[in-house]
Amino acid sequence: MVLRADDRAAPGRDWRFAPLEASDVDGAAPACVLLAECDPLVDEGIAYADRLRAADVPVALELYRGVTHDFIKLGRALSEAGQALDTAAAALRGALHP
């Protein structure tokens, strides 16, 4: 588990906990990046999407305004959660059945 920003770059850490730390993203699978506007990690998510695009990896980026990190779990209370789940499902369908 990564607890501090400096832990992410520590030797032996798994880049999947901090994808911006990956040494290379060339050839990565197409990505669907769903971000919450009020998430402390939103800037990292945008930067990762930009890095993938710079490596010519197809990226669908959606920013959900006014919601926090775990918004997708609140489908009964937030319409944005349903929209995000629909977006993720569509991306997965597109990847599995191009």
Backbone bond lengths (Angstrom), bond angles and torsions (degrees), N, CA, C in turn:
res aa  C-N    CA-C-N  psi(-1)  N-CA   C-N-CA  omega(-1)  CA-C   N-CA-C  phi
1 M - - - 1.443 - - 1.528 108.77 -
2 V 1.315 116.90 135.88 1.457 121.92 178.62 1.525 107.99 -93.08
3 L 1.309 115.99 120.81 1.458 120.25 -177.85 1.516 113.10 -105.68
4 R 1.321 117.08 -28.29 1.466 120.65 -178.98 1.523 108.88 -132.07
5 A 1.328 115.62 155.34 1.470 120.05 -178.62 1.523 111.41 -57.10
6 D 1.329 118.48 -38.95 1.457 119.88 -178.30 1.529 112.44 -70.86
7 D 1.335 118.33 -18.73 1.460 121.40 176.17 1.524 111.51 -66.92
8 R 1.328 116.60 -30.75 1.456 119.87 -174.74 1.507 112.45 -63.68
9 A 1.307 117.31 -34.11 1.459 120.69 -176.95 1.531 111.87 -93.86
10 A 1.313 117.85 0.89 1.460 121.07 -178.11 1.526 109.84 -64.13
11 P 1.327 116.64 143.26 1.468 119.67 178.65 1.524 110.73 -55.53
12 G 1.331 115.25 139.04 1.445 120.45 178.36 1.519 114.49 85.35
13 R 1.320 117.53 -3.18 1.469 119.64 178.51 1.516 109.44 -77.17
14 D 1.310 115.98 146.73 1.454 122.22 179.98 1.529 108.61 -81.47
15 W 1.335 117.24 122.11 1.478 121.53 -176.71 1.523 112.01 -60.50
16 R 1.347 118.50 -20.80 1.465 120.00 -177.92 1.519 112.66 -66.01
17 F 1.322 117.74 -17.81 1.459 120.56 174.93 1.520 111.21 -78.26
18 A 1.314 116.84 -19.47 1.463 122.53 179.97 1.524 107.38 -149.61
19 P 1.338 117.63 80.84 1.461 120.20 -172.81 1.520 114.37 -58.61
20 L 1.322 118.20 -23.69 1.471 119.27 176.09 1.524 111.54 -63.31
21 E 1.318 117.23 -21.44 1.464 121.61 -179.48 1.527 112.64 -84.41
22 A 1.324 118.07 -5.52 1.464 120.46 179.22 1.518 109.33 -60.20
23 S 1.308 116.40 138.32 1.463 119.53 -177.79 1.527 111.99 -70.69
24 D 1.332 116.73 -25.47 1.462 119.95 -175.86 1.527 109.13 -152.99
25 V 1.323 117.24 133.03 1.468 120.73 176.33 1.530 111.60 -116.32
26 D 1.323 117.01 4.36 1.464 120.38 177.71 1.522 109.20 -58.34
27 G 1.315 116.72 133.17 1.444 120.92 178.09 1.519 114.79 79.75
28 A 1.325 117.17 7.51 1.465 119.78 177.28 1.527 109.44 -65.02
29 A 1.309 115.64 156.02 1.462 120.81 178.58 1.522 109.97 -66.90
30 P 1.319 118.12 152.37 1.463 120.36 174.06 1.531 109.44 -52.34
31 A 1.321 115.73 145.37 1.461 120.43 -173.73 1.520 112.05 -121.95
32 C 1.308 114.52 143.23 1.460 122.71 169.85 1.518 105.17 -114.94
33 V 1.319 117.06 109.96 1.459 122.57 -175.36 1.525 108.12 -107.91
34 L 1.323 115.72 114.46 1.461 122.46 -179.80 1.518 107.82 -109.33
35 L 1.324 116.52 121.61 1.465 120.36 -174.64 1.514 111.75 -124.66
36 A 1.330 114.82 145.14 1.454 122.35 174.23 1.528 108.45 -95.83
37 E 1.315 116.40 131.27 1.460 120.73 -177.39 1.529 112.57 -58.74
38 C 1.323 117.44 -38.02 1.464 121.74 -175.30 1.525 111.76 -98.43
39 D 1.303 116.39 39.17 1.463 123.28 179.86 1.522 107.83 -107.65
40 P 1.324 118.68 132.22 1.467 119.16 177.87 1.527 113.26 -61.20
41 L 1.334 117.44 -16.11 1.459 121.16 -179.61 1.521 113.62 -98.77
42 V 1.327 118.33 6.36 1.461 120.54 -174.88 1.533 111.80 -60.50
43 D 1.313 118.00 -40.56 1.465 119.86 179.81 1.524 111.44 -63.94
44 E 1.325 117.43 -37.43 1.458 120.53 177.11 1.524 110.79 -66.03
45 G 1.323 116.81 -38.13 1.460 120.41 177.87 1.515 112.06 -63.01
46 I 1.313 115.87 -43.17 1.469 120.46 177.69 1.522 110.46 -65.01
47 A 1.318 116.33 -43.25 1.471 120.42 179.46 1.531 110.83 -62.82
48 Y 1.330 116.95 -38.44 1.465 120.03 178.44 1.523 110.76 -66.62
49 A 1.319 117.48 -43.05 1.461 120.58 176.87 1.530 110.13 -60.04
50 D 1.326 116.66 -42.43 1.473 120.65 177.67 1.524 111.12 -62.31
51 R 1.329 116.52 -40.97 1.468 119.76 179.73 1.524 111.15 -64.92
52 L 1.333 116.65 -41.57 1.458 119.56 176.66 1.522 111.21 -61.73
53 R 1.324 116.33 -45.29 1.476 120.01 179.03 1.517 111.48 -60.54
54 A 1.331 116.87 -38.92 1.466 120.79 178.79 1.527 111.15 -63.44
55 A 1.340 116.52 -25.69 1.463 121.16 177.91 1.533 111.10 -94.21
56 D 1.340 116.43 14.65 1.471 122.97 179.52 1.531 113.43 62.29
57 V 1.326 115.90 30.01 1.466 121.18 174.05 1.529 107.09 -91.03
58 P 1.319 118.26 128.39 1.471 120.02 178.15 1.537 110.50 -63.33
59 V 1.331 115.28 132.42 1.465 121.18 -177.98 1.524 109.72 -135.11
60 A 1.325 115.22 130.04 1.463 121.91 168.13 1.524 105.62 -105.72
61 L 1.316 116.86 118.23 1.465 121.78 -177.45 1.519 109.02 -115.55
62 E 1.323 116.10 125.90 1.462 121.94 177.21 1.522 108.48 -125.92
63 L 1.318 116.25 128.83 1.462 122.21 176.79 1.521 107.58 -111.59
64 Y 1.316 116.14 120.70 1.459 121.78 -179.34 1.526 108.55 -96.97
65 R 1.326 115.19 113.55 1.467 122.45 -173.93 1.525 111.78 -73.02
66 G 1.341 114.70 140.42 1.456 121.78 171.45 1.513 116.50 75.70
67 V 1.339 117.96 9.73 1.459 119.85 -179.24 1.529 110.64 -116.12
68 T 1.340 114.76 162.41 1.460 120.99 -177.67 1.527 111.05 -103.64
69 H 1.309 115.85 178.13 1.461 124.84 -172.27 1.528 114.10 -46.70
70 D 1.310 119.16 -50.14 1.468 122.29 -174.45 1.523 113.90 -92.95
71 F 1.311 117.84 21.97 1.467 120.53 -174.28 1.524 113.64 -56.48
72 I 1.318 117.17 -32.07 1.459 120.26 -174.48 1.529 112.24 -64.69
73 K 1.326 116.85 -18.72 1.467 121.54 178.55 1.531 112.57 -81.78
74 L 1.318 117.07 -5.55 1.464 121.46 -173.01 1.526 112.13 -106.84
75 G 1.306 116.29 44.95 1.447 121.73 -175.81 1.517 115.02 -58.94
76 R 1.321 117.45 -29.06 1.464 119.83 179.58 1.526 112.13 -79.10
77 A 1.308 117.10 -17.62 1.465 120.53 -175.53 1.531 113.55 -111.00
78 L 1.322 117.71 -27.62 1.467 120.86 -173.98 1.522 111.06 -122.54
79 S 1.317 116.01 123.22 1.472 119.15 177.10 1.527 110.99 -63.43
80 E 1.338 117.05 -29.43 1.471 120.96 179.19 1.525 111.35 -61.31
81 A 1.333 116.28 -32.67 1.468 119.57 179.06 1.527 110.18 -64.66
82 G 1.303 116.95 -44.82 1.465 120.34 177.62 1.513 111.74 -63.16
83 Q 1.325 115.91 -40.17 1.462 119.87 178.38 1.531 110.59 -63.10
84 A 1.337 116.58 -43.04 1.466 120.89 179.90 1.523 111.02 -64.41
85 L 1.322 116.99 -42.15 1.468 120.07 177.67 1.520 111.05 -63.18
86 D 1.329 117.06 -40.66 1.468 120.65 176.87 1.524 111.12 -62.49
87 T 1.323 116.72 -41.55 1.465 121.59 178.87 1.524 110.55 -63.71
88 A 1.329 116.56 -44.85 1.468 120.48 179.34 1.523 110.54 -63.83
89 A 1.327 117.22 -42.45 1.466 120.83 179.52 1.523 110.98 -63.83
90 A 1.322 117.16 -41.36 1.464 120.71 178.75 1.529 110.85 -64.09
91 A 1.324 116.96 -40.27 1.469 120.40 178.55 1.526 110.30 -64.53
92 L 1.309 116.24 -41.84 1.467 119.85 179.24 1.529 111.06 -66.29
93 R 1.344 117.05 -42.89 1.458 120.06 176.38 1.535 110.87 -59.31
94 G 1.326 116.02 -43.82 1.452 120.35 179.83 1.528 112.81 -63.73
95 A 1.323 116.02 -34.98 1.457 119.97 179.07 1.526 111.75 -73.31
96 L 1.333 116.25 -36.35 1.459 120.46 -177.20 1.527 113.18 -83.11
97 H 1.333 115.67 -28.44 1.469 121.50 -177.48 1.529 110.16 -133.56
98 P 1.344 116.04 71.06 1.476 118.78 -175.71 1.523 113.38 -64.29
